[in-house]
Amino acid sequence: MKFFLLLAAFFVVIWLMRGGRRRVPPSPPPQAPVVPPAGAPSASESIVACVHCGLHLPQSEAVTGEVGWFCGDAHRQAHDIDARS
């Protein structure tokens, strides 16, 4: 019995000397933040809908009119003509 206790103590000492646990692999290095290309809408930019056709687009790309936002000059002018008739 004494032999098994000494053998167990020996293995515990060896186990503790080697680290005792599985080593955790090192975490990957942090990645550089992704920079959106120039001209791309930012994540916090407002999205508006064209009054004429309902298309959703970033506010920086929209054309403003008397009654709201439009996706282009053609729809702004078409809406003005439709409103007058």
C-alpha positions as a LaTeX table, in Angstrom:
\begin{tabular}{lrrr}
\hline
Residue & $x$ (\AA) & $y$ (\AA) & $z$ (\AA) \\
\hline
Met1 & 0.00 & 0.00 & 0.00 \\
Lys2 & 2.85 & 2.37 & 0.84 \\
Phe3 & 4.30 & 1.72 & $-2.62$ \\
Phe4 & 1.10 & 2.86 & $-4.37$ \\
Leu5 & 0.94 & 6.05 & $-2.29$ \\
Leu6 & 4.55 & 6.88 & $-3.17$ \\
Leu7 & 3.91 & 6.11 & $-6.84$ \\
Ala8 & 0.77 & 8.31 & $-6.84$ \\
Ala9 & 2.66 & 11.12 & $-5.08$ \\
Phe10 & 5.45 & 10.82 & $-7.67$ \\
Phe11 & 2.98 & 11.17 & $-10.57$ \\
Val12 & 1.25 & 14.14 & $-8.89$ \\
Val13 & 4.60 & 15.90 & $-8.48$ \\
Ile14 & 5.52 & 15.22 & $-12.12$ \\
Trp15 & 2.06 & 16.40 & $-13.25$ \\
Leu16 & 2.41 & 19.64 & $-11.26$ \\
Met17 & 5.91 & 20.27 & $-12.60$ \\
Arg18 & 4.72 & 19.94 & $-16.22$ \\
Gly19 & 1.97 & 22.50 & $-15.76$ \\
Gly20 & $-0.82$ & 20.42 & $-14.35$ \\
Arg21 & $-3.31$ & 21.32 & $-17.02$ \\
Arg22 & $-3.52$ & 21.36 & $-20.74$ \\
Arg23 & $-1.96$ & 24.45 & $-22.09$ \\
Val24 & $-4.38$ & 26.95 & $-23.58$ \\
Pro25 & $-3.34$ & 27.82 & $-27.14$ \\
Pro26 & $-2.38$ & 31.46 & $-27.50$ \\
Ser27 & $-5.14$ & 33.69 & $-28.75$ \\
Pro28 & $-4.79$ & 34.93 & $-32.33$ \\
Pro29 & $-3.38$ & 38.43 & $-32.71$ \\
Pro30 & $-6.03$ & 41.16 & $-32.92$ \\
Gln31 & $-7.09$ & 41.97 & $-36.44$ \\
Ala32 & $-6.90$ & 45.46 & $-37.85$ \\
Pro33 & $-10.30$ & 47.20 & $-37.99$ \\
Val34 & $-12.02$ & 47.08 & $-41.35$ \\
Val35 & $-12.08$ & 50.51 & $-42.94$ \\
Pro36 & $-15.02$ & 51.05 & $-45.30$ \\
Pro37 & $-14.10$ & 52.35 & $-48.75$ \\
Ala38 & $-14.42$ & 56.06 & $-49.38$ \\
Gly39 & $-17.92$ & 57.02 & $-50.43$ \\
Ala40 & $-19.55$ & 54.05 & $-48.69$ \\
Pro41 & $-22.37$ & 54.98 & $-46.33$ \\
Ser42 & $-21.39$ & 54.90 & $-42.68$ \\
Ala43 & $-23.18$ & 52.64 & $-40.23$ \\
Ser44 & $-24.83$ & 55.60 & $-38.53$ \\
Glu45 & $-26.09$ & 57.35 & $-41.67$ \\
Ser46 & $-29.85$ & 57.81 & $-42.02$ \\
Ile47 & $-31.74$ & 55.84 & $-44.65$ \\
Val48 & $-34.55$ & 57.65 & $-46.47$ \\
Ala49 & $-37.20$ & 56.51 & $-48.92$ \\
Cys50 & $-37.89$ & 58.11 & $-52.29$ \\
Val51 & $-41.30$ & 59.79 & $-52.20$ \\
His52 & $-41.96$ & 58.85 & $-55.84$ \\
Cys53 & $-40.93$ & 55.17 & $-56.03$ \\
Gly54 & $-40.26$ & 54.15 & $-52.40$ \\
Leu55 & $-36.62$ & 53.15 & $-52.97$ \\
His56 & $-34.57$ & 53.22 & $-49.74$ \\
Leu57 & $-31.14$ & 54.86 & $-50.00$ \\
Pro58 & $-28.62$ & 56.66 & $-47.79$ \\
Gln59 & $-29.49$ & 60.28 & $-47.10$ \\
Ser60 & $-26.15$ & 61.45 & $-48.55$ \\
Glu61 & $-27.12$ & 59.98 & $-51.96$ \\
Ala62 & $-30.70$ & 61.27 & $-51.93$ \\
Val63 & $-31.97$ & 64.44 & $-53.59$ \\
Thr64 & $-34.13$ & 66.71 & $-51.47$ \\
Gly65 & $-37.34$ & 68.18 & $-52.81$ \\
Glu66 & $-40.26$ & 70.26 & $-51.54$ \\
Val67 & $-42.11$ & 67.27 & $-50.08$ \\
Gly68 & $-39.27$ & 64.94 & $-49.07$ \\
Trp69 & $-36.41$ & 62.83 & $-50.39$ \\
Phe70 & $-36.01$ & 61.45 & $-53.92$ \\
Cys71 & $-33.63$ & 58.90 & $-55.44$ \\
Gly72 & $-32.73$ & 61.25 & $-58.30$ \\
Asp73 & $-33.61$ & 64.44 & $-60.14$ \\
Ala74 & $-35.84$ & 62.57 & $-62.60$ \\
His75 & $-38.14$ & 61.33 & $-59.82$ \\
Arg76 & $-38.14$ & 64.74 & $-58.12$ \\
Gln77 & $-39.22$ & 66.39 & $-61.37$ \\
Ala78 & $-41.74$ & 63.64 & $-62.16$ \\
His79 & $-43.31$ & 64.02 & $-58.72$ \\
Asp80 & $-43.53$ & 67.81 & $-59.15$ \\
Ile81 & $-45.28$ & 67.34 & $-62.52$ \\
Asp82 & $-47.69$ & 64.74 & $-61.07$ \\
Ala83 & $-48.49$ & 67.02 & $-58.13$ \\
Arg84 & $-49.35$ & 69.94 & $-60.43$ \\
Ser85 & $-51.76$ & 67.95 & $-62.61$ \\
\hline
\end{tabular}
